[in-house]
Amino acid sequence: MNQAQEIRAFPFPHRDGLDPVPEFTELRRTDPVIRVRLPSGDPAWLVTRHADVRRVLADPCFSRARATRGEGPRINRTTTLPDSILAADPPDHSRLRRLVAPALSGRRAEAMRGGIALLAGQLLADMNRGPRPADLVASFTRPLPLTVICDLLGTPRIDGDQLDAWNDAMRSVTAVSDAEVLAAVADMTDYLTRLIAAKRAHPGDDMLSALIAARDAGDRLSEGELISFCVVLLAGGYGTTADRLAGLAHLLLDRPERYQLLCREPESVPAAVEELLRYAQATVGANLRVATRDVVLSGVEIKEGEALIPLTSSANHDEDVHDAPDLLDLTRAAPAHLAFGYGAHFCVGAQLARVQLQEALAALVGRFPGLRAAGPPDWKRGQITRAPRTVPVRW
């Protein structure tokens, strides 16, 4: 890195779409580990190459706890969830993950596949009876994962719109003010506190009731950890999947030949989902890590206490790992990617997300082989992810 160059502001200026981010391509080539300044004013190291990103995600010397507790570097100056599984290092992280993993296991996700397919079909049938053009986000890509996570966690479906609004605020980097983010965290915490009290009095056959039992039987979860778990499951389990599904649908419809390929070969949907996840430049930020000792990445010395941003979206386009990485090739064989993270913090709900994405796209191409874009999407701005807010469609 040219030490004399000006420190760049991060995130970089917004671009609509999910195609490769030119800044990431250039940085992988010339400055794979570069100093940036965050919206909070704190500095951090931006990490863009696959090998370095994997190392930051997997090496325990890069701490999530140090990035969320105390007075360490922050993306913005809002309250984090220090009791959250996303904010923990082993052994606390391992304990928390063991509690939630059975409810999100591959076996459980497969057991839910039939119900998810049925729900997808019902939503598309409702959309078919409605006006045209339709918004695929409002009709399908948002309500599908929102209903799945509400049912899994035991949250009333009727509260979905409010949960969605809080989720949008909490994913903000610059989209809303810090005060609005804090208000969303406080409101969701208050909501979950009341819901937990109701579930404690009248347990159900749902994940929240199981987590309450874990909290109350042997105190394996603190009350703060219980609430933070729920926030993470709603924001991560719903918000990320909804954004990804909307983005994948846009990528298919943006080039009609992509969508038609899946219509002709619906059996290729699972592999296509993996390539779409690899290709989509959906994550333009990342959860910070803080180095717990001095370390060197791509020839750059990182000092103890300094923050890093491991960019998985950039790593997924690393030319040393993928042939023609900027080509979206739905026939690409089993592309390895970091869309669900890596290491201890690999997304615990990855298989459930995969099942939802697979069943959603399978239902879409099966029900609407003539589906096409009815105009450009409206894009979310100022969030940690790039995703369409609307996807207008005709059929």
Protein Blocks (a to p, Z undefined) as FASTA:
>chain_A
ZZkbccddddddddedjbdcfklmmmmmmmmbccdddfkopacdddfbfklmmmmmmmmk
bcfklmmgcjbdcfblcdddfkbmklpccfklmmmmmmmmmmmgmklmmmmmmmmmmmmm
mmmmmmmmmccdddfklmmmmmmmmmmmmmmnopafklmmmmmmmmmmmmpfklpcfklm
mmmmmmmmmmmmmmmmmmmmmccddfklmmmmmmmnoplacfklmmmmmmmmmmmmmmmm
mmmmmmmmmmmmmpmmlmmmmmmmmmlmmmmmmmmmmmmcfblcdcddddfbdcdeehia
cdehiacdddfklmmmcfklpghklbccfkbghiadfknogajllcfklmmmmmmmmmmm
mmmmmmmmmgccfbdcdddehiabdcdfbdcddZZ
